[in-house]
Amino acid sequence: MTGQTVKIAALCECGHMAVQQVNQFINRGELWWDAEFSCDSCGSYRCEHAGPGTAPDDEWRQALLAANGAARLRLVRPVPSLVQAMKVFRDVSGVSLPQARGLVEQLSSDGVVGTLAEMEFLKTRLQLRGIPVDVDR
Ligand SMILES: [Zn+2]
């Protein structure tokens, strides 16, 4: 399983420092993320989120990138048409047509950058459509 984790210190209701852990991974072919909170002092534990989709950019995704570094998705060799790649970006990321076009341009130049789980997920989807891509870490 391709996945990444980040732990962030958080204050518990009991007044002690606790840990929030966020995991991003691929689950049954979908990009998933979950968040859990656990406190060693009072033993409280709760799952704060579990489901498909991209982790919220401001808190978790940036923390995942900071802790694990970014992965880069690149075209392995030139292909005659990137229409299929554009479809994948539109389906998977829900972006507009101009945004999808921008992502395709990045794919064939410097690469598309994101968390490892996101890039591995896109890689699988793009390869299914016959687009030769790979992920640099
Ligand atoms: Zn506590």
Backbone and ligand atoms as CSV (ligand in chain L), in Angstrom:
chain,resi,resn,atom,element,x,y,z
A,1,MET,N,N,0.840,-1.196,0.000
A,1,MET,CA,C,0.000,0.000,0.000
A,1,MET,C,C,0.874,1.244,0.000
A,2,THR,N,N,0.536,2.174,-0.861
A,2,THR,CA,C,1.219,3.453,-0.902
A,2,THR,C,C,0.534,4.389,0.062
A,3,GLY,N,N,1.273,4.871,1.031
A,3,GLY,CA,C,0.630,5.766,1.971
A,3,GLY,C,C,1.633,6.609,2.712
A,4,GLN,N,N,1.163,7.705,3.259
A,4,GLN,CA,C,2.012,8.571,4.049
A,4,GLN,C,C,1.261,9.030,5.274
A,5,THR,N,N,2.046,9.355,6.280
A,5,THR,CA,C,1.487,9.702,7.569
A,5,THR,C,C,2.186,10.943,8.096
A,6,VAL,N,N,1.427,11.747,8.820
A,6,VAL,CA,C,2.071,12.843,9.537
A,6,VAL,C,C,1.419,12.953,10.914
A,7,LYS,N,N,2.258,13.242,11.912
A,7,LYS,CA,C,1.744,13.414,13.272
A,7,LYS,C,C,1.948,14.860,13.684
A,8,ILE,N,N,0.909,15.435,14.263
A,8,ILE,CA,C,0.961,16.825,14.685
A,8,ILE,C,C,0.545,16.910,16.143
A,9,ALA,N,N,1.269,17.677,16.919
A,9,ALA,CA,C,0.906,17.849,18.325
A,9,ALA,C,C,-0.380,18.659,18.433
A,10,ALA,N,N,-1.247,18.243,19.333
A,10,ALA,CA,C,-2.520,18.946,19.534
A,10,ALA,C,C,-2.851,18.918,21.013
A,11,LEU,N,N,-3.532,19.958,21.462
A,11,LEU,CA,C,-3.889,20.020,22.873
A,11,LEU,C,C,-5.172,19.229,23.125
A,12,CYS,N,N,-5.114,18.335,24.125
A,12,CYS,CA,C,-6.286,17.522,24.469
A,12,CYS,C,C,-7.174,18.278,25.466
A,13,GLU,N,N,-8.443,17.868,25.534
A,13,GLU,CA,C,-9.373,18.480,26.492
A,13,GLU,C,C,-8.901,18.300,27.939
A,14,CYS,N,N,-8.101,17.253,28.171
A,14,CYS,CA,C,-7.619,16.994,29.530
A,14,CYS,C,C,-6.466,17.934,29.903
A,15,GLY,N,N,-5.992,18.722,28.937
A,15,GLY,CA,C,-4.949,19.693,29.230
A,15,GLY,C,C,-3.545,19.228,28.869
A,16,HIS,N,N,-3.410,17.964,28.460
A,16,HIS,CA,C,-2.099,17.459,28.060
A,16,HIS,C,C,-1.944,17.525,26.547
A,17,MET,N,N,-0.708,17.396,26.121
A,17,MET,CA,C,-0.483,17.386,24.688
A,17,MET,C,C,-0.795,15.996,24.142
A,18,ALA,N,N,-1.504,15.984,23.060
A,18,ALA,CA,C,-1.882,14.734,22.414
A,18,ALA,C,C,-1.382,14.765,20.973
A,19,VAL,N,N,-1.716,13.728,20.228
A,19,VAL,CA,C,-1.226,13.607,18.862
A,19,VAL,C,C,-2.392,13.468,17.887
A,20,GLN,N,N,-2.335,14.261,16.851
A,20,GLN,CA,C,-3.246,14.070,15.742
A,20,GLN,C,C,-2.445,13.426,14.624
A,21,GLN,N,N,-2.974,12.343,14.105
A,21,GLN,CA,C,-2.273,11.658,13.031
A,21,GLN,C,C,-3.144,11.641,11.788
A,22,VAL,N,N,-2.530,12.008,10.679
A,22,VAL,CA,C,-3.245,11.980,9.402
A,22,VAL,C,C,-2.562,11.002,8.472
A,23,ASN,N,N,-3.360,10.176,7.846
A,23,ASN,CA,C,-2.844,9.197,6.904
A,23,ASN,C,C,-3.483,9.445,5.549
A,24,GLN,N,N,-2.677,9.396,4.532
A,24,GLN,CA,C,-3.200,9.500,3.175
A,24,GLN,C,C,-2.717,8.273,2.422
A,25,PHE,N,N,-3.622,7.605,1.741
A,25,PHE,CA,C,-3.250,6.332,1.115
A,25,PHE,C,C,-4.239,5.985,0.004
A,26,ILE,N,N,-3.940,4.884,-0.666
A,26,ILE,CA,C,-4.839,4.434,-1.718
A,26,ILE,C,C,-5.596,3.218,-1.210
A,27,ASN,N,N,-6.911,3.314,-1.246
A,27,ASN,CA,C,-7.761,2.276,-0.703
A,27,ASN,C,C,-8.717,1.809,-1.791
A,28,ARG,N,N,-8.622,0.559,-2.171
A,28,ARG,CA,C,-9.469,-0.018,-3.221
A,28,ARG,C,C,-9.540,0.878,-4.455
A,29,GLY,N,N,-8.377,1.343,-4.866
A,29,GLY,CA,C,-8.308,2.124,-6.103
A,29,GLY,C,C,-8.703,3.584,-5.961
A,30,GLU,N,N,-9.017,4.016,-4.746
A,30,GLU,CA,C,-9.373,5.424,-4.527
A,30,GLU,C,C,-8.376,6.076,-3.588
A,31,LEU,N,N,-8.209,7.374,-3.781
A,31,LEU,CA,C,-7.392,8.147,-2.858
A,31,LEU,C,C,-8.198,8.394,-1.583
A,32,TRP,N,N,-7.632,8.050,-0.454
A,32,TRP,CA,C,-8.313,8.204,0.838
A,32,TRP,C,C,-7.455,8.985,1.796
A,33,TRP,N,N,-8.104,9.535,2.785
A,33,TRP,CA,C,-7.336,10.090,3.903
A,33,TRP,C,C,-8.141,9.892,5.171
A,34,ASP,N,N,-7.446,9.775,6.274
A,34,ASP,CA,C,-8.134,9.753,7.553
A,34,ASP,C,C,-7.332,10.518,8.594
A,35,ALA,N,N,-8.009,10.884,9.649
A,35,ALA,CA,C,-7.380,11.640,10.723
A,35,ALA,C,C,-7.833,11.058,12.047
A,36,GLU,N,N,-6.897,10.849,12.936
A,36,GLU,CA,C,-7.270,10.350,14.252
A,36,GLU,C,C,-6.554,11.149,15.330
A,37,PHE,N,N,-7.174,11.155,16.469
A,37,PHE,CA,C,-6.674,11.930,17.598
A,37,PHE,C,C,-6.480,10.964,18.747
A,38,SER,N,N,-5.303,10.994,19.367
A,38,SER,CA,C,-5.114,10.125,20.532
A,38,SER,C,C,-4.282,10.819,21.593
A,39,CYS,N,N,-4.695,10.607,22.826
A,39,CYS,CA,C,-4.013,11.228,23.962
A,39,CYS,C,C,-3.535,10.129,24.906
A,40,ASP,N,N,-2.238,10.108,25.166
A,40,ASP,CA,C,-1.671,9.099,26.062
A,40,ASP,C,C,-2.032,9.380,27.517
A,41,SER,N,N,-2.249,10.644,27.840
A,41,SER,CA,C,-2.483,11.011,29.235
A,41,SER,C,C,-3.839,10.527,29.737
A,42,CYS,N,N,-4.904,10.789,28.957
A,42,CYS,CA,C,-6.230,10.395,29.432
A,42,CYS,C,C,-6.797,9.218,28.638
A,43,GLY,N,N,-6.075,8.804,27.620
A,43,GLY,CA,C,-6.500,7.638,26.857
A,43,GLY,C,C,-7.611,7.897,25.855
A,44,SER,N,N,-7.939,9.174,25.644
A,44,SER,CA,C,-9.018,9.421,24.690
A,44,SER,C,C,-8.521,9.193,23.269
A,45,TYR,N,N,-9.416,8.675,22.458
A,45,TYR,CA,C,-9.095,8.374,21.073
A,45,TYR,C,C,-10.326,8.616,20.238
A,46,ARG,N,N,-10.156,9.299,19.142
A,46,ARG,CA,C,-11.286,9.397,18.221
A,46,ARG,C,C,-10.811,9.498,16.773
A,47,CYS,N,N,-11.647,8.951,15.931
A,47,CYS,CA,C,-11.407,9.070,14.501
A,47,CYS,C,C,-12.108,10.338,14.043
A,48,GLU,N,N,-11.372,11.252,13.461
A,48,GLU,CA,C,-11.955,12.534,13.082
A,48,GLU,C,C,-12.436,12.569,11.642
A,49,HIS,N,N,-11.829,11.741,10.834
A,49,HIS,CA,C,-12.249,11.691,9.442
A,49,HIS,C,C,-11.747,10.391,8.841
A,50,ALA,N,N,-12.541,9.803,7.958
A,50,ALA,CA,C,-12.080,8.670,7.165
A,50,ALA,C,C,-12.934,8.637,5.917
A,51,GLY,N,N,-12.322,8.770,4.781
A,51,GLY,CA,C,-13.106,8.747,3.557
A,51,GLY,C,C,-12.274,9.072,2.336
A,52,PRO,N,N,-12.880,8.926,1.172
A,52,PRO,CA,C,-12.164,9.202,-0.069
A,52,PRO,C,C,-12.002,10.695,-0.310
A,53,GLY,N,N,-11.040,11.038,-1.129
A,53,GLY,CA,C,-10.837,12.434,-1.503
A,53,GLY,C,C,-9.449,12.915,-1.148
A,54,THR,N,N,-9.222,14.179,-1.435
A,54,THR,CA,C,-7.936,14.804,-1.149
A,54,THR,C,C,-7.993,15.420,0.239
A,55,ALA,N,N,-6.925,15.279,0.980
A,55,ALA,CA,C,-6.879,15.871,2.313
A,55,ALA,C,C,-6.980,17.391,2.202
A,56,PRO,N,N,-7.613,18.067,3.181
A,56,PRO,CA,C,-7.722,19.527,3.139
A,56,PRO,C,C,-6.352,20.173,2.992
A,57,ASP,N,N,-6.274,21.100,2.045
A,57,ASP,CA,C,-4.972,21.619,1.658
A,57,ASP,C,C,-4.264,22.370,2.771
A,58,ASP,N,N,-4.994,23.213,3.479
A,58,ASP,CA,C,-4.342,24.121,4.410
A,58,ASP,C,C,-3.650,23.412,5.550
A,59,GLU,N,N,-4.383,22.498,6.209
A,59,GLU,CA,C,-3.739,21.886,7.362
A,59,GLU,C,C,-3.013,20.619,6.976
A,60,TRP,N,N,-3.773,19.617,6.574
A,60,TRP,CA,C,-3.205,18.281,6.512
A,60,TRP,C,C,-2.305,18.027,5.329
A,61,ARG,N,N,-2.770,18.510,4.186
A,61,ARG,CA,C,-2.000,18.217,2.994
A,61,ARG,C,C,-0.628,18.896,3.068
A,62,GLN,N,N,-0.626,20.153,3.530
A,62,GLN,CA,C,0.647,20.855,3.654
A,62,GLN,C,C,1.546,20.166,4.684
A,63,ALA,N,N,0.931,19.671,5.751
A,63,ALA,CA,C,1.702,18.967,6.777
A,63,ALA,C,C,2.278,17.664,6.212
A,64,LEU,N,N,1.484,16.967,5.407
A,64,LEU,CA,C,1.967,15.733,4.775
A,64,LEU,C,C,3.154,16.036,3.855
A,65,LEU,N,N,3.026,17.118,3.097
A,65,LEU,CA,C,4.106,17.495,2.179
A,65,LEU,C,C,5.358,17.903,2.953
A,66,ALA,N,N,5.153,18.643,4.041
A,66,ALA,CA,C,6.294,19.098,4.828
A,66,ALA,C,C,7.013,17.923,5.478
A,67,ALA,N,N,6.245,16.940,5.950
A,67,ALA,CA,C,6.840,15.816,6.665
A,67,ALA,C,C,7.477,14.804,5.716
A,68,ASN,N,N,6.896,14.633,4.546
A,68,ASN,CA,C,7.325,13.545,3.679
A,68,ASN,C,C,7.974,13.992,2.374
A,69,GLY,N,N,7.899,15.277,2.099
A,69,GLY,CA,C,8.414,15.760,0.827
A,69,GLY,C,C,7.405,15.525,-0.278
A,70,ALA,N,N,7.642,16.185,-1.390
A,70,ALA,CA,C,6.706,16.078,-2.504
A,70,ALA,C,C,7.156,14.996,-3.471
A,71,ALA,N,N,6.189,14.426,-4.155
A,71,ALA,CA,C,6.476,13.485,-5.231
A,71,ALA,C,C,6.150,14.174,-6.542
A,72,ARG,N,N,6.811,13.744,-7.592
A,72,ARG,CA,C,6.651,14.394,-8.887
A,72,ARG,C,C,6.239,13.357,-9.926
A,73,LEU,N,N,5.144,13.652,-10.589
A,73,LEU,CA,C,4.624,12.753,-11.620
A,73,LEU,C,C,5.019,13.312,-12.979
A,74,ARG,N,N,5.642,12.461,-13.785
A,74,ARG,CA,C,6.206,12.921,-15.056
A,74,ARG,C,C,5.849,11.979,-16.189
A,75,LEU,N,N,5.812,12.540,-17.362
A,75,LEU,CA,C,5.653,11.742,-18.567
A,75,LEU,C,C,6.981,11.032,-18.845
A,76,VAL,N,N,6.935,9.720,-19.085
A,76,VAL,CA,C,8.159,8.956,-19.304
A,76,VAL,C,C,8.694,9.174,-20.720
A,77,ARG,N,N,7.802,9.257,-21.668
A,77,ARG,CA,C,8.193,9.529,-23.056
A,77,ARG,C,C,7.060,10.312,-23.722
A,78,PRO,N,N,7.389,11.026,-24.790
A,78,PRO,CA,C,6.343,11.820,-25.447
A,78,PRO,C,C,5.242,10.931,-26.008
A,79,VAL,N,N,4.026,11.406,-25.976
A,79,VAL,CA,C,2.912,10.674,-26.570
A,79,VAL,C,C,2.216,11.594,-27.581
A,80,PRO,N,N,1.626,10.989,-28.627
A,80,PRO,CA,C,0.999,11.792,-29.678
A,80,PRO,C,C,-0.131,12.679,-29.165
A,81,SER,N,N,-0.894,12.194,-28.199
A,81,SER,CA,C,-2.020,12.987,-27.720
A,81,SER,C,C,-2.175,12.867,-26.213
A,82,LEU,N,N,-2.452,13.981,-25.586
A,82,LEU,CA,C,-2.638,13.965,-24.132
A,82,LEU,C,C,-4.102,14.210,-23.758
A,83,VAL,N,N,-4.987,13.964,-24.725
A,83,VAL,CA,C,-6.413,14.140,-24.464
A,83,VAL,C,C,-6.871,13.211,-23.334
A,84,GLN,N,N,-6.364,11.981,-23.345
A,84,GLN,CA,C,-6.746,11.027,-22.301
A,84,GLN,C,C,-6.266,11.498,-20.924
A,85,ALA,N,N,-5.075,12.094,-20.904
A,85,ALA,CA,C,-4.540,12.604,-19.635
A,85,ALA,C,C,-5.430,13.727,-19.099
A,86,MET,N,N,-5.908,14.554,-20.021
A,86,MET,CA,C,-6.781,15.648,-19.612
A,86,MET,C,C,-8.072,15.099,-19.009
A,87,LYS,N,N,-8.590,14.031,-19.621
A,87,LYS,CA,C,-9.804,13.397,-19.089
A,87,LYS,C,C,-9.570,12.882,-17.673
A,88,VAL,N,N,-8.408,12.275,-17.477
A,88,VAL,CA,C,-8.105,11.739,-16.144
A,88,VAL,C,C,-8.072,12.870,-15.118
A,89,PHE,N,N,-7.389,13.946,-15.438
A,89,PHE,CA,C,-7.315,15.063,-14.490
A,89,PHE,C,C,-8.709,15.623,-14.190
A,90,ARG,N,N,-9.532,15.695,-15.227
A,90,ARG,CA,C,-10.882,16.236,-15.003
A,90,ARG,C,C,-11.718,15.288,-14.145
A,91,ASP,N,N,-11.604,13.979,-14.411
A,91,ASP,CA,C,-12.376,12.982,-13.649
A,91,ASP,C,C,-11.905,12.913,-12.202
A,92,VAL,N,N,-10.594,12.831,-12.054
A,92,VAL,CA,C,-10.016,12.525,-10.748
A,92,VAL,C,C,-9.927,13.758,-9.865
A,93,SER,N,N,-9.464,14.857,-10.416
A,93,SER,CA,C,-9.225,16.036,-9.594
A,93,SER,C,C,-10.389,17.018,-9.649
A,94,GLY,N,N,-11.356,16.779,-10.538
A,94,GLY,CA,C,-12.504,17.670,-10.643
A,94,GLY,C,C,-12.133,19.092,-11.032
A,95,VAL,N,N,-11.072,19.233,-11.830
A,95,VAL,CA,C,-10.616,20.577,-12.198
A,95,VAL,C,C,-11.312,21.032,-13.479
A,96,SER,N,N,-11.227,22.336,-13.745
A,96,SER,CA,C,-11.811,22.897,-14.959
A,96,SER,C,C,-10.944,22.516,-16.160
A,97,LEU,N,N,-11.483,22.770,-17.347
A,97,LEU,CA,C,-10.740,22.447,-18.562
A,97,LEU,C,C,-9.399,23.196,-18.645
A,98,PRO,N,N,-9.382,24.508,-18.398
A,98,PRO,CA,C,-8.087,25.208,-18.423
A,98,PRO,C,C,-7.099,24.671,-17.374
A,99,GLN,N,N,-7.625,24.321,-16.204
A,99,GLN,CA,C,-6.746,23.758,-15.163
A,99,GLN,C,C,-6.190,22.407,-15.604
A,100,ALA,N,N,-7.048,21.592,-16.217
A,100,ALA,CA,C,-6.613,20.278,-16.698
A,100,ALA,C,C,-5.536,20.444,-17.761
A,101,ARG,N,N,-5.730,21.453,-18.621
A,101,ARG,CA,C,-4.741,21.728,-19.664
A,101,ARG,C,C,-3.414,22.127,-19.032
A,102,GLY,N,N,-3.478,22.935,-17.991
A,102,GLY,CA,C,-2.276,23.352,-17.272
A,102,GLY,C,C,-1.553,22.167,-16.645
A,103,LEU,N,N,-2.324,21.248,-16.064
A,103,LEU,CA,C,-1.727,20.061,-15.442
A,103,LEU,C,C,-1.047,19.181,-16.492
A,104,VAL,N,N,-1.693,19.058,-17.655
A,104,VAL,CA,C,-1.113,18.260,-18.736
A,104,VAL,C,C,0.200,18.889,-19.221
A,105,GLU,N,N,0.225,20.222,-19.271
A,105,GLU,CA,C,1.468,20.900,-19.658
A,105,GLU,C,C,2.571,20.642,-18.642
A,106,GLN,N,N,2.207,20.687,-17.365
A,106,GLN,CA,C,3.195,20.389,-16.319
A,106,GLN,C,C,3.700,18.953,-16.444
A,107,LEU,N,N,2.743,18.055,-16.732
A,107,LEU,CA,C,3.082,16.634,-16.844
A,107,LEU,C,C,4.163,16.414,-17.889
A,108,SER,N,N,4.074,17.150,-19.013
A,108,SER,CA,C,5.044,16.930,-20.087
A,108,SER,C,C,6.257,17.840,-19.972
A,109,SER,N,N,6.297,18.701,-18.947
A,109,SER,CA,C,7.517,19.495,-18.739
A,109,SER,C,C,8.180,19.130,-17.413
A,110,ASP,N,N,7.951,19.922,-16.386
A,110,ASP,CA,C,8.626,19.678,-15.105
A,110,ASP,C,C,7.988,18.578,-14.274
A,111,GLY,N,N,6.746,18.281,-14.554
A,111,GLY,CA,C,6.037,17.275,-13.772
A,111,GLY,C,C,4.992,17.910,-12.878
A,112,VAL,N,N,4.029,17.086,-12.465
A,112,VAL,CA,C,2.977,17.526,-11.553
A,112,VAL,C,C,3.413,17.131,-10.149
A,113,VAL,N,N,3.306,18.059,-9.214
A,113,VAL,CA,C,3.831,17.837,-7.875
A,113,VAL,C,C,2.698,17.703,-6.856
A,114,GLY,N,N,2.846,16.745,-5.946
A,114,GLY,CA,C,1.865,16.565,-4.884
A,114,GLY,C,C,2.367,15.551,-3.888
A,115,THR,N,N,1.480,15.049,-3.055
A,115,THR,CA,C,1.905,14.025,-2.107
A,115,THR,C,C,2.089,12.710,-2.855
A,116,LEU,N,N,2.834,11.805,-2.250
A,116,LEU,CA,C,3.119,10.529,-2.912
A,116,LEU,C,C,1.832,9.760,-3.229
A,117,ALA,N,N,0.922,9.708,-2.280
A,117,ALA,CA,C,-0.321,8.960,-2.515
A,117,ALA,C,C,-1.111,9.570,-3.671
A,118,GLU,N,N,-1.162,10.891,-3.733
A,118,GLU,CA,C,-1.883,11.554,-4.831
A,118,GLU,C,C,-1.254,11.224,-6.176
A,119,MET,N,N,0.079,11.279,-6.213
A,119,MET,CA,C,0.772,11.053,-7.483
A,119,MET,C,C,0.702,9.590,-7.909
A,120,GLU,N,N,0.795,8.679,-6.930
A,120,GLU,CA,C,0.670,7.246,-7.257
A,120,GLU,C,C,-0.737,6.952,-7.771
A,121,PHE,N,N,-1.702,7.603,-7.173
A,121,PHE,CA,C,-3.089,7.431,-7.582
A,121,PHE,C,C,-3.286,7.918,-9.028
A,122,LEU,N,N,-2.770,9.107,-9.319
A,122,LEU,CA,C,-2.862,9.639,-10.682
A,122,LEU,C,C,-2.102,8.761,-11.670
A,123,LYS,N,N,-0.953,8.253,-11.228
A,123,LYS,CA,C,-0.149,7.384,-12.103
A,123,LYS,C,C,-0.973,6.185,-12.557
A,124,THR,N,N,-1.623,5.541,-11.595
A,124,THR,CA,C,-2.432,4.365,-11.916
A,124,THR,C,C,-3.535,4.721,-12.905
A,125,ARG,N,N,-4.226,5.838,-12.640
A,125,ARG,CA,C,-5.319,6.238,-13.524
A,125,ARG,C,C,-4.825,6.590,-14.930
A,126,LEU,N,N,-3.683,7.268,-14.987
A,126,LEU,CA,C,-3.134,7.664,-16.286
A,126,LEU,C,C,-2.646,6.442,-17.066
A,127,GLN,N,N,-2.015,5.503,-16.364
A,127,GLN,CA,C,-1.524,4.300,-17.038
A,127,GLN,C,C,-2.682,3.475,-17.590
A,128,LEU,N,N,-3.800,3.460,-16.873
A,128,LEU,CA,C,-4.982,2.747,-17.358
A,128,LEU,C,C,-5.472,3.320,-18.686
A,129,ARG,N,N,-5.224,4.615,-18.882
A,129,ARG,CA,C,-5.626,5.274,-20.130
A,129,ARG,C,C,-4.505,5.271,-21.158
A,130,GLY,N,N,-3.433,4.546,-20.849
A,130,GLY,CA,C,-2.347,4.409,-21.819
A,130,GLY,C,C,-1.347,5.549,-21.829
A,131,ILE,N,N,-1.326,6.359,-20.780
A,131,ILE,CA,C,-0.352,7.450,-20.701
A,131,ILE,C,C,0.863,6.966,-19.910
A,132,PRO,N,N,2.054,6.990,-20.539
A,132,PRO,CA,C,3.241,6.471,-19.856
A,132,PRO,C,C,3.803,7.491,-18.856
A,133,VAL,N,N,3.554,7.263,-17.589
A,133,VAL,CA,C,4.037,8.180,-16.552
A,133,VAL,C,C,4.735,7.415,-15.446
A,134,ASP,N,N,5.545,8.139,-14.701
A,134,ASP,CA,C,6.167,7.552,-13.527
A,134,ASP,C,C,6.331,8.622,-12.446
A,135,VAL,N,N,6.539,8.145,-11.219
A,135,VAL,CA,C,6.655,9.055,-10.091
A,135,VAL,C,C,8.101,9.109,-9.599
A,136,ASP,N,N,8.647,10.329,-9.528
A,136,ASP,CA,C,9.941,10.546,-8.877
A,136,ASP,C,C,9.685,10.944,-7.448
A,137,ARG,N,N,10.532,10.447,-6.548
A,137,ARG,CA,C,10.342,10.845,-5.152
A,137,ARG,C,C,11.426,11.804,-4.737
L,1,ZN,ZN,ZN,-6.126,13.761,27.123
